[in-house]
Amino acid sequence: MRRYPPIADHGMIGDLQTAALVSSDGVVDWFCAPRFDSPSVFASLLDHDRGGHFAITVERADVTTRQLYLADTAVLITRFLTPDGVGEVVDFMPVDRPETATDRHRLVRVMRVTRGRVRFSLTCRPRFDYARADHRLTLHQDTAHFSGPGTEAFLQTAGPVSLQPDGQDVRAFVELDPGHLAAAVLTVCAAGGEPPPRPTADGIRTQFEDTYRFWHRWIRRSRYRGRWLETVNRSAITLKLLTYAPTGAPVAAATAGLPEQLGGERNWDYRYTWVRDASLSLQALFGLGFTEEAHAFRHWVGDRLREGRTVTGEPLQIMYRIDGDPHLAEETLGHLEGYGGSAPVRIGNGAADQLQLDIYGEAVHALTRAEDLAHFMGYEGWRALSGVLDWLAEHWDRPDEGIWETRGGRQDFTYSRLMCWTAFDRGIRVARDLARPADLVGWTTARDGIFDQIMERGWSERRRAFVQHYGSEVLDASLLLMPAVGFITPHDPRWLSTLDAMDTELVSDSLVYRYDPAASPDGLRGSEGTFSLCSFLYVDALARSGRLEQARYAFDKMLTYANHVGLFAEEIGPTGEQLGNFPQAFTHLALITAALALDEELDAS
């Protein structure tokens, strides 16, 4: 077992309420329960020695591993190839009534052999509450009961597996021939819960078939039939896995604390719902035809607007817990060493109280995109939306922290103004299309005032480009969205010269940096890699601007940085390694959007 496998060296399984990462060694090294944002049960990804893990491996020096998903599913297979035989571990989480929140979640791990004879090694070392809580082991026949404060876990086996105590943990060895199976099922639940029924081979087979069929039925709803079908389907499944089904709220990533720079301090908790990220995810799902997921998230955003419950006093805040709770106090887990020594490890997110005005544009754009908008946007919904736009008309012209959540002070960020323009533009269109009461004069005045301000103050005549914030000459890749939201046509001379400037300064071998921290200090030490979201936004912008050969080349090249099962983290490091929290929804939604734009432009060319 490696101390810290590469961030990208994982697959993800989940049940639409939480998720687990499984390394290509067969180790579950990250799992939180009962929700994405709950304390961890396994977190050796953040501390090899203290974090806890659930490993099923083949302990040989000459073993070769391979990992893959069953096509169009979230069923993960880790293969162990040895001179004596080939073994497999099949990992999945059953999807049972995902829309109903539950404190009981199962990891099913099936061992089987396809050739020869293979000896598997199993160790289960839970460490509850981010490894801050002790637990007690009770071992009875084929069931290990781990009891911790507020949470407990039951590890049950089927087949020729004999669990042995290892302190307060367990381990086992099992040798299998072709045609024979063994399984280990971990059930995590609230303390005092009923022990689960003993697993049987037939029951596990049924759970596997149900899970397999669930994912196949779901992906068949996609209407995408373009050039990158397998890649787009994998990204869609990843976005689905990162969505908390009881509320419809997507999380930004499944993990916390994974570094943007190995050994650095840029380590954040992404297991929450960013209004921006989730709104853009909704647009990607709409593009694929997944309207149920889009509607569920729109209801979630609508509830936030109607409640107005924030820690900032604004109508919306930039992120929430998946149940809509606005409190995300940030704390440091000083007892964990961090991934490969990348400290501090943070949970919660102190950026929740930042002012980022762009979220209003993303939220309004998400809420107003639908064919059945008149049905969805009832009277109460329209009042909430128009009330926010009335408020924004008085409050848009303020410095803020911007899309990248910089901690170096507020600025007049061009992207924030751009998305405020988008909010008014979409609101005006809907009010006219649906004949809804609205302050069209006030909204139009605000929209036009923002447009003129961006053109005058967000444009640098010397750089011949739109810049990150007023008074600077720093470029910012977030502005790649300017044509996509309709602020400027993709063939406008100002836009084409901005794209050329970004090509020169932010693009490295088709990979795109967010901005240059040296030129625009963000209040943090260290550097970062290229931002995968921006690399896909770059493809989208190139395609819209008619630079199709360059766009397709950049897209195909970017796909080579996916990991072995098609997943992306937040960033790409200088030697091609994936960095940051994993897998990241922002990256996968941008991949989908870029593929849709490229297909459309290529078909029209």
C-alpha positions in Angstrom: 0.0 0.0 0.0 1.6 3.3 -1.1 1.6 6.1 1.4 0.1 8.6 -1.0 -1.0 7.4 -4.4 -1.3 10.1 -7.0 -4.5 12.1 -6.6 -5.6 11.0 -10.1 -4.9 7.3 -9.2 -8.5 6.7 -8.0 -12.0 5.8 -9.2 -15.1 7.0 -7.4 -18.2 5.1 -6.4 -21.3 6.5 -4.7 -25.0 6.2 -3.9 -26.0 9.8 -4.6 -25.7 10.9 -1.0 -22.1 10.3 -0.4 -19.1 8.8 -2.3 -15.9 6.9 -1.7 -12.5 7.0 -3.5 -10.8 3.7 -4.4 -7.1 3.8 -5.4 -5.8 1.5 -8.1 -4.2 -0.5 -5.3 -7.7 -1.5 -4.1 -7.7 0.9 -1.1 -10.7 2.9 0.0 -8.7 5.9 1.3 -11.6 8.5 1.4 -15.1 8.0 2.6 -17.5 10.3 4.5 -20.8 9.3 5.9 -23.7 9.7 6.0 -23.3 12.7 3.6 -20.6 14.2 1.4 -20.0 16.9 4.0 -20.0 14.5 7.0 -16.9 13.6 9.0 -14.7 11.0 7.4 -14.7 7.3 8.2 -11.6 6.6 6.0 -9.1 9.5 5.3 -5.7 7.9 4.7 -5.6 10.1 1.6 -5.0 13.0 4.0 -2.9 11.0 6.6 -1.6 7.6 5.7 -0.9 6.6 9.3 -3.8 8.2 11.2 -6.6 8.6 8.6 -7.9 5.0 8.3 -8.6 2.9 5.2 -10.4 -0.2 3.9 -8.0 -2.2 1.7 -8.5 -5.3 -0.4 -5.2 -5.9 -2.2 -2.9 -8.7 -3.5 0.3 -8.4 -1.5 3.0 -9.4 -4.0 5.9 -7.5 -5.3 5.2 -8.6 -8.9 1.6 -7.7 -9.1 0.3 -5.3 -11.8 -3.0 -3.4 -11.2 -5.5 -2.1 -13.7 -8.7 -0.2 -12.9 -11.8 0.4 -15.0 -15.5 1.2 -14.8 -18.1 -1.1 -16.3 -19.2 0.9 -19.3 -21.7 3.7 -18.5 -22.0 2.8 -14.8 -20.4 3.7 -11.5 -19.3 0.1 -10.9 -15.6 0.1 -10.5 -13.3 -2.9 -11.1 -9.7 -3.1 -9.8 -7.7 -6.0 -11.4 -4.7 -7.6 -9.9 -2.5 -9.4 -12.5 0.1 -11.9 -11.1 2.1 -14.8 -12.5 -0.2 -17.2 -10.6 -3.5 -15.7 -11.6 -5.7 -12.7 -12.2 -8.0 -11.4 -9.4 -10.6 -8.6 -9.4 -12.3 -6.5 -6.8 -15.7 -5.1 -7.9 -16.7 -2.0 -5.9 -20.1 -0.3 -5.9 -22.5 1.4 -3.6 -26.2 0.3 -3.9 -28.5 3.1 -4.9 -31.6 2.6 -2.8 -34.3 5.3 -2.8 -31.6 8.0 -3.2 -34.1 10.9 -2.8 -34.8 9.9 0.8 -32.0 11.0 3.1 -30.6 8.1 5.2 -27.8 7.6 7.8 -27.2 4.1 6.5 -24.8 3.6 3.6 -23.1 0.5 2.2 -19.8 -0.2 0.4 -19.9 -3.6 -1.4 -16.6 -5.1 -2.3 -16.6 -8.4 -4.3 -13.5 -10.5 -4.8 -13.3 -12.9 -7.6 -10.7 -14.7 -9.8 -10.7 -15.0 -13.6 -7.6 -17.1 -14.0 -5.3 -19.2 -11.8 -5.3 -18.8 -8.0 -5.1 -15.5 -6.1 -4.6 -14.7 -2.5 -6.4 -11.4 -1.4 -5.5 -9.5 1.7 -8.2 -7.4 3.5 -7.7 -4.8 6.2 -10.4 -2.5 7.6 -9.2 0.4 9.8 -12.0 2.9 10.3 -11.1 6.2 12.0 -14.3 8.1 12.8 -14.7 11.9 12.8 -11.6 12.8 10.8 -9.6 10.4 13.0 -10.4 12.4 16.1 -12.6 9.7 17.7 -11.7 6.3 19.1 -13.7 3.2 18.4 -14.3 -0.2 19.9 -14.3 -3.5 18.0 -16.6 -6.4 18.7 -16.0 -9.4 16.5 -18.5 -12.2 16.1 -18.1 -14.9 13.4 -18.2 -13.1 10.1 -19.2 -9.7 11.4 -17.0 -7.0 12.8 -18.8 -4.2 14.7 -16.9 -0.9 15.0 -18.5 1.3 17.5 -17.6 5.0 17.7 -19.2 8.1 19.2 -22.3 8.9 17.1 -21.4 6.5 14.3 -20.8 2.8 13.9 -19.9 0.4 11.2 -20.5 -3.2 10.5 -18.2 -5.2 8.3 -19.8 -8.4 7.1 -18.4 -11.1 4.8 -19.7 -13.7 2.5 -17.7 -16.7 1.2 -14.5 -18.1 2.6 -13.4 -15.0 4.6 -12.4 -15.3 8.2 -12.0 -11.9 9.9 -9.2 -11.7 12.5 -8.8 -8.9 15.1 -5.9 -6.5 14.6 -6.1 -4.3 17.7 -9.4 -2.5 17.3 -9.3 -3.2 13.5 -9.6 -6.4 11.5 -7.7 -8.2 8.7 -8.2 -11.3 6.7 -6.8 -13.4 3.9 -8.7 -15.4 1.3 -7.5 -17.5 -1.6 -9.8 -18.0 -4.5 -10.0 -20.1 -7.7 -12.0 -19.2 -10.8 -15.7 -19.5 -10.3 -15.5 -18.7 -6.6 -16.5 -15.4 -5.0 -16.0 -13.7 -1.6 -17.4 -10.4 -0.5 -17.0 -7.8 2.2 -19.9 -5.4 2.9 -19.3 -2.3 5.1 -22.5 -0.7 6.4 -22.0 2.7 8.2 -24.9 4.1 10.2 -25.8 6.2 13.2 -24.9 4.8 16.6 -27.6 2.5 18.0 -28.7 1.4 14.5 -29.9 -2.1 13.8 -27.2 -4.5 12.5 -27.8 -5.2 8.8 -28.9 -8.6 7.7 -26.1 -11.0 6.9 -25.1 -10.8 3.2 -25.5 -13.8 1.0 -24.0 -14.5 -2.4 -27.5 -14.2 -4.0 -28.3 -11.0 -2.2 -25.0 -9.4 -3.3 -25.6 -10.5 -6.9 -29.0 -8.9 -6.8 -27.5 -5.6 -5.4 -24.9 -5.6 -8.1 -27.5 -6.2 -10.9 -29.8 -3.5 -9.5 -26.9 -1.0 -9.3 -25.7 -1.9 -12.8 -29.2 -1.4 -14.2 -29.8 1.8 -12.3 -26.8 3.5 -14.1 -27.7 2.1 -17.5 -31.2 3.4 -17.2 -30.0 6.8 -16.1 -27.5 7.3 -18.8 -29.9 6.2 -21.5 -31.8 9.5 -20.8 -28.9 11.5 -22.3 -29.7 12.8 -25.7 -26.0 13.3 -26.6 -24.9 11.4 -29.6 -21.8 13.4 -30.6 -18.2 12.6 -31.3 -17.1 12.1 -27.7 -19.9 9.8 -26.4 -17.9 7.7 -23.9 -16.1 10.8 -22.5 -19.3 12.9 -22.1 -21.2 10.0 -20.6 -18.4 9.5 -18.0 -18.5 13.2 -17.1 -22.3 13.1 -16.8 -22.2 10.1 -14.5 -19.5 11.9 -12.4 -21.8 15.0 -12.1 -24.6 12.7 -11.0 -22.4 11.0 -8.5 -21.6 14.4 -7.0 -25.2 15.4 -6.6 -27.0 14.9 -3.2 -30.2 13.4 -4.4 -32.5 14.4 -1.4 -32.1 18.1 -2.2 -30.7 18.1 -5.8 -27.6 20.0 -4.7 -24.3 19.2 -6.4 -21.1 19.4 -4.4 -18.0 20.9 -6.0 -15.9 17.8 -5.4 -16.0 14.7 -3.2 -12.9 15.6 -1.2 -11.4 18.1 1.2 -7.8 19.2 1.6 -6.2 17.9 -1.6 -3.5 20.4 -2.6 -3.3 22.7 -5.6 0.5 22.6 -5.0 2.1 19.6 -3.4 3.4 20.7 0.0 1.6 24.1 -0.2 -1.2 25.8 1.7 -3.8 26.0 -1.0 -5.9 23.1 0.4 -9.7 23.7 0.7 -12.8 21.8 1.5 -15.0 21.4 -1.6 -17.8 19.2 -0.3 -20.3 21.9 -0.5 -22.7 23.5 -3.0 -21.4 26.6 -4.8 -24.2 28.5 -6.4 -21.9 29.2 -9.4 -20.6 25.7 -9.9 -24.0 24.1 -9.4 -25.7 26.5 -11.7 -23.2 25.8 -14.5 -23.6 22.0 -13.8 -27.4 22.5 -14.3 -26.7 24.1 -17.7 -24.5 21.1 -18.7 -27.2 18.6 -17.7 -29.8 20.6 -19.5 -27.7 20.4 -22.6 -27.6 16.6 -22.3 -31.4 16.3 -21.6 -31.3 15.5 -17.9 -34.2 17.8 -17.0 -35.1 16.1 -13.7 -31.7 16.9 -12.2 -31.9 20.4 -13.5 -35.4 21.0 -12.0 -34.3 19.6 -8.7 -31.4 22.1 -8.4 -33.6 25.0 -9.6 -35.9 24.2 -6.7 -32.9 24.2 -4.3 -31.8 27.6 -5.6 -35.3 28.9 -5.4 -35.6 27.8 -1.8 -32.3 29.7 -1.0 -33.8 32.8 -2.6 -37.1 32.5 -0.7 -35.4 31.8 2.6 -32.8 34.6 2.3 -30.9 32.8 5.1 -27.2 33.8 4.8 -24.3 34.6 7.0 -23.5 37.7 4.9 -26.9 39.5 4.9 -27.0 39.3 1.1 -29.9 37.5 -0.7 -27.5 34.7 -1.6 -24.1 33.5 -0.4 -21.6 31.8 -2.6 -21.9 28.4 -1.1 -24.0 26.3 1.3 -24.1 22.9 2.8 -26.0 20.4 0.7 -29.2 20.9 2.8 -29.1 24.7 2.5 -27.4 25.4 5.8 -25.4 28.6 5.3 -22.9 28.0 8.1 -19.6 26.5 7.0 -17.1 27.5 9.7 -13.6 26.7 8.7 -11.3 24.8 11.0 -7.9 23.2 10.7 -7.3 19.5 11.4 -3.8 19.9 12.9 -3.5 16.2 13.8 -3.5 15.2 10.1 -0.3 15.7 8.1 -2.1 16.3 4.8 -1.7 14.7 1.4 2.0 14.1 1.1 2.6 16.7 3.8 0.4 19.4 2.3 -0.8 21.3 5.3 -2.9 22.7 6.7 -5.9 20.3 6.3 -9.0 22.4 6.4 -12.7 21.4 6.8 -15.5 23.9 6.4 -14.8 26.9 4.1 -14.1 30.4 5.3 -14.8 31.7 1.8 -18.5 31.2 2.5 -18.8 34.8 3.8 -17.1 36.4 0.8 -18.9 38.8 -1.5 -18.9 37.4 -5.0 -21.4 39.2 -7.1 -21.2 36.9 -10.1 -23.3 34.3 -8.4 -26.5 36.3 -9.1 -25.9 36.0 -12.9 -25.3 32.3 -12.7 -28.3 31.7 -10.5 -30.7 33.8 -12.6 -29.4 32.1 -15.8 -30.0 28.7 -14.3 -33.5 29.6 -13.0 -34.6 31.0 -16.3 -33.3 28.3 -18.7 -36.2 25.9 -19.5 -38.8 25.2 -22.1 -41.5 25.0 -19.4 -40.4 28.1 -17.6 -44.0 29.5 -17.4 -45.0 26.4 -15.5 -41.9 26.3 -13.3 -41.8 30.0 -12.5 -45.0 30.4 -10.4 -46.0 33.6 -8.7 -44.0 33.0 -5.6 -40.9 32.0 -7.7 -41.2 35.1 -9.8 -41.5 37.4 -6.8 -38.4 35.9 -5.3 -36.4 36.3 -8.5 -37.6 39.8 -9.3 -37.0 40.8 -5.7 -33.3 39.7 -6.0 -33.0 41.7 -9.3 -34.6 44.8 -7.7 -32.0 44.5 -4.9 -29.1 43.9 -7.3 -30.0 47.0 -9.3 -29.0 49.0 -6.2 -26.0 46.9 -5.1 -24.1 45.6 -8.2 -21.5 48.3 -8.3 -19.2 47.2 -5.5 -15.8 45.6 -5.2 -15.9 42.0 -4.3 -13.6 38.9 -3.9 -14.3 37.6 -7.4 -14.9 34.1 -8.8 -11.5 32.7 -7.7 -12.2 33.5 -4.0 -9.0 35.4 -3.6 -8.0 36.4 -0.1 -6.0 39.4 -1.2 -8.7 42.1 -0.9 -11.7 43.2 -2.8 -11.5 44.5 -6.4 -13.8 45.7 -9.1 -13.7 42.3 -10.9 -14.8 42.4 -14.6 -16.2 38.9 -14.4 -18.4 39.8 -11.5 -19.8 42.8 -13.5 -20.3 40.5 -16.5 -22.5 38.1 -14.6 -24.5 40.9 -13.0 -25.1 42.0 -16.6 -26.2 38.5 -17.4 -28.7 38.5 -14.4 -30.4 41.6 -15.7 -30.4 40.5 -19.3 -32.0 37.1 -18.5 -34.5 38.7 -16.1 -35.6 41.3 -18.6 -36.1 38.6 -21.3 -38.2 36.4 -19.0 -40.4 39.3 -17.7 -41.2 40.2 -21.3 -41.7 36.7 -22.6 -44.0 35.7 -19.7 -45.6 39.2 -19.2 -44.5 39.3 -15.6 -44.6 42.5 -13.5 -41.1 43.9 -13.3 -39.1 47.1 -12.9 -38.0 46.9 -16.5 -36.8 50.5 -16.5 -34.6 50.0 -13.5 -33.3 46.6 -14.7 -32.5 47.9 -18.2 -30.8 51.0 -16.8 -28.6 48.7 -14.6 -27.9 46.3 -17.5 -26.8 49.1 -19.9 -24.8 50.8 -17.2 -22.8 47.6 -16.5 -22.2 47.1 -20.3 -20.8 50.6 -20.7 -18.7 50.3 -17.5 -17.1 47.0 -18.7 -16.4 48.5 -22.1 -14.8 51.6 -20.6 -13.1 50.3 -17.4 -12.8 46.5 -18.0 -11.0 47.1 -21.3 -7.3 47.8 -21.5 -6.4 49.7 -24.7 -2.7 49.0 -24.1 -3.3 45.2 -23.7 -6.0 45.2 -26.3 -7.9 42.9 -24.0 -10.5 42.7 -21.3 -8.8 42.5 -17.9 -9.3 40.9 -14.6 -10.4 44.0 -12.7 -10.6 47.7 -13.3 -7.4 49.6 -13.1 -5.3 46.5 -13.8 -3.7 44.9 -16.9 -3.9 41.4 -15.7 -5.7 38.8 -17.8 -8.3 36.4 -16.3 -9.5 33.2 -17.9 -13.0 33.5 -16.4 -13.7 36.1 -19.1 -13.6 33.2 -21.6 -17.4 33.1 -20.8 -18.0 36.5 -22.3 -19.3 35.2 -25.7 -21.1 32.2 -24.1 -23.4 34.5 -22.0 -24.0 36.8 -25.0 -22.2 39.9 -23.7 -20.1 40.1 -26.9 -20.2 38.3 -30.2 -17.4 35.7 -30.6 -16.2 37.5 -33.7 -16.0 41.0 -32.3 -12.6 42.5 -32.7 -12.3 43.3 -29.0 -13.1 39.7 -28.2 -10.7 38.2 -30.7 -7.8 40.4 -29.5 -8.6 39.3 -25.9 -8.5 35.7 -27.0 -5.1 36.3 -28.7 -3.8 38.0 -25.5 -4.9 35.0 -23.4 -3.2 32.7 -26.0 0.0 34.5 -25.4 0.0 34.8 -21.6 -2.4 32.3 -20.0 -2.2 29.3 -22.4 0.6 26.7 -22.1 0.5 23.9 -24.6 -3.3 24.2 -24.8 -3.6 24.2 -21.0 -4.9 27.4 -19.4 -4.0 29.2 -16.1 -6.7 31.1 -14.3 -4.5 34.2 -13.9 -1.0 35.1 -13.0 -0.8 35.2 -9.1 2.5 37.1 -9.4 0.9 39.9 -11.4 -2.3 39.8 -9.3 -1.5 38.7 -5.7 -4.3 36.6 -4.2 -3.1 36.6 -0.6 -1.8 33.1 -0.6 1.7 31.6 -0.8 2.8 29.3 -3.5 1.7 28.7 -7.1 -0.8 26.5 -8.8 -1.2 24.5 -12.0 -3.3 25.1 -15.0 -7.0 25.1 -14.2 -8.9 22.4 -16.1 -12.2 24.3 -16.1 -10.4 27.1 -17.9 -8.8 24.8 -20.4 -12.3 23.5 -21.4 -13.7 27.1 -21.4 -10.9 27.9 -23.8 -12.0 25.1 -26.2 -15.6 26.5 -26.0 -14.4 30.0 -26.8 -12.2 28.9 -29.7 -15.0 26.9 -31.2 -17.5 29.8 -31.0 -14.9 32.1 -32.6 -14.5 29.8 -35.6 -11.1 28.5 -34.7 -12.2 24.9 -35.0 -9.0 23.2 -35.8 -7.3 24.8 -32.8 -10.3 24.1 -30.6 -10.5 20.4 -31.5 -6.8 20.0 -31.1 -6.9 21.6 -27.6 -9.9 19.5 -26.6 -8.4 16.2 -27.7 -5.1 17.1 -26.0 -6.9 18.0 -22.8 -8.6 14.6 -22.8 -5.2 13.0 -22.5 -4.9 14.4 -19.0 -7.9 12.5 -17.8 -7.0 9.7 -15.4 -7.2 6.0 -16.2 -11.0 6.0 -15.7 -11.8 9.3 -17.3 -11.9 11.6 -14.2 -10.4 15.0 -13.7 -9.2 16.9 -10.6 -9.2 20.7 -10.4 -5.8 21.4 -11.9 -2.9 20.0 -14.0 0.6 20.3 -12.6 3.8 21.1 -14.5 4.5 17.5 -15.3 0.9 16.5 -16.2 -0.1 15.4 -12.7 -3.6 16.1 -11.4 -3.8 18.5 -8.5 -6.6 19.7 -6.2 -9.8 18.2 -5.0 -11.0 15.2 -6.9 -13.0 14.6 -9.0 -14.1 18.2 -9.6 -17.6 18.9 -10.9 -16.5 22.2 -12.4 -14.1 20.4 -14.7 -16.5 17.8 -15.9 -19.3 20.3 -16.6 -16.9 22.4 -18.7 -15.9 19.3 -20.6 -19.5 18.6 -21.4 -20.1 22.2 -22.5 -17.0 22.2 -24.6 -18.0 19.0 -26.3 -21.5 20.3 -27.1 -20.1 23.5 -28.5 -17.5 21.7 -30.6 -20.0 19.3 -32.0 -22.4 22.1 -32.9 -19.7 24.1 -34.7 -18.2 21.1 -36.4 -21.6 20.0 -37.7 -22.3 23.5 -39.0 -18.9 23.9 -40.7 
